[in-house]
Amino acid sequence: MDLCGFKVYATSGTPSDTIYLAALEITGNVDLVLSGINIGDNTSMQVILSSGTLGAAFQAALLGIPAIAYSVDVESGDELEGNEELEPCLGL
């Protein structure tokens, strides 16, 4: 699909599934994974590969791809959506 001039893909898997799919099926060559941000904690060993932020970064590392995971401490997504202080950082 084309989105604002970029070729984009959609999946129904976890973020770590998405990294695996992108690196091994779609692009074949990934230089760096930037992962984040999601709402929810990333602290349990049981969610390491299903966590939004850390799961994608850990999956990339397992595939030998450098990765950076970004997190934020918020109670809900409402703190991020429509936040005028974040708009310049996000290029909005």
Order of alpha helices (4+ residues) and beta strands (2+ residues): beta-beta-alpha-beta-alpha-beta-alpha
